[in-house]
């Protein structure tokens, strides 16, 4: 198992991977449709999206967590 101190990095990795995978598929489909080389276009878009998403999530997630923590009513 992975040490708890790496939780944010592991979260950012998987969130970035899943979101990039799904979003790149949708945007690739919207832009080019299901063409003959769709898979190669999509995979290229996925890697580019993931390369952006992982560091962005690593930086933005703690900020979003703090905002949500302030907005949510504590019972």
C-alpha positions as CSV (number, residue, x, y, z in Angstrom):
1,X,0.0,0.0,0.0
2,X,1.0,3.6,-0.5
3,X,1.9,5.8,2.5
4,X,-0.8,8.3,3.7
5,X,1.6,11.2,3.1
6,X,1.3,10.6,-0.6
7,X,-2.5,10.7,-0.6
8,X,-2.8,14.1,-2.4
9,X,-0.4,13.0,-5.2
10,X,-2.1,9.7,-5.7
11,X,-5.5,11.4,-5.7
12,X,-4.3,13.9,-8.3
13,X,-2.8,11.1,-10.4
14,X,-6.0,9.1,-10.6
15,X,-8.4,12.1,-10.8
16,X,-6.2,13.5,-13.7
17,X,-6.1,10.1,-15.4
18,X,-9.8,9.4,-15.2
19,X,-10.9,12.9,-16.1
20,X,-8.4,13.2,-19.0
21,X,-9.4,9.8,-20.3
22,X,-13.1,10.6,-20.4
23,X,-12.8,14.3,-21.5
24,X,-10.3,13.6,-24.2
25,X,-12.6,10.9,-25.6
26,X,-15.6,13.2,-25.7
27,X,-13.7,16.2,-27.1
28,X,-12.0,14.0,-29.8
29,X,-15.3,12.6,-30.8
30,X,-16.9,16.1,-31.0
31,X,-14.0,17.4,-33.1
32,X,-13.3,14.5,-35.5
33,X,-16.1,11.9,-35.0
34,X,-15.4,8.2,-35.3
35,X,-12.8,8.4,-38.1
36,X,-10.5,5.6,-39.1
37,X,-7.6,6.7,-36.8
38,X,-9.9,7.8,-33.9
39,X,-8.1,5.7,-31.3
40,X,-4.6,7.1,-32.1
41,X,-5.9,10.7,-32.2
42,X,-7.7,10.1,-28.9
43,X,-4.7,8.5,-27.1
44,X,-2.5,11.4,-28.2
45,X,-5.1,13.9,-26.8
46,X,-5.3,11.8,-23.6
47,X,-1.6,12.0,-22.9
48,X,-1.5,15.7,-23.6
49,X,-4.5,16.3,-21.4
50,X,-3.1,14.1,-18.6
51,X,0.2,15.9,-18.7
52,X,-1.7,19.2,-18.0
53,X,-4.3,17.8,-15.6
54,X,-2.0,16.0,-13.1
55,X,0.0,19.1,-12.1
56,X,-3.1,21.3,-12.2
57,X,-5.0,19.0,-9.9
58,X,-2.0,18.7,-7.6
59,X,-2.0,22.5,-7.2
60,X,-5.8,23.3,-7.4
61,X,-7.3,20.4,-5.3
62,X,-6.1,21.7,-1.9
63,X,-7.4,25.2,-2.7
64,X,-10.8,23.7,-3.7
65,X,-10.8,21.6,-0.6
66,X,-10.4,24.7,1.6
67,X,-13.1,26.6,-0.3
68,X,-15.5,23.6,0.1
69,X,-14.6,23.2,3.8
70,X,-15.6,26.9,4.4
71,X,-18.9,26.6,2.4
72,X,-20.2,23.3,3.9
73,X,-22.3,23.6,7.0
74,X,-20.9,21.9,10.0
75,X,-23.4,19.9,12.1
